[in-house]
Amino acid sequence: VGVSGYAPLSDDWFVVGFADVGGFGIGSSSELSWQAFGAVGYHFNETWSAELGYRYLSIEQEVDRFDVTLDMYGPVIGITARF
């Protein structure tokens, strides 16, 4: 289950983000996983843009009867080409 959004700040600048949660112990997936991402971006032209943001990802899983939690987080840099 998730949500995402995009909002222009001007002709060139924008903000983007998403968050989701899943797993819920269904099938062989994780017991619980969730993530959140937010970034500010700049359109160079109609084809190219760049984003700078932050992402947090958490995964909870049982492995060989041990509860394991994996948290990954940090800055994100991206370049997008749209055709």
Steps between C-alpha positions, in 0.01 A plus 500: 500500500655831403468860401710721273497861401652761274467877540652767275660792683568700182550428129832327578491393868281226653465275806419130486442233762352162580433273795380141518455211739469131417580141587255431781635142518318394182666214309880503497522880517635688798301531821496875455678746274458871453679786330481875462669725243504873442698710252532835332564502127587724209387471135788589266272467196205284388719186495748529790450560873693433820392430857667522840322338793495258791365144530431275799423128454422252781447125459403256779534128420528172689805303385563153648280587802692825561332837465711718270452871441680678219497881486657685210496875465690784349521760226388429144616668177324422175488604137192436284457495124143507368425417139 
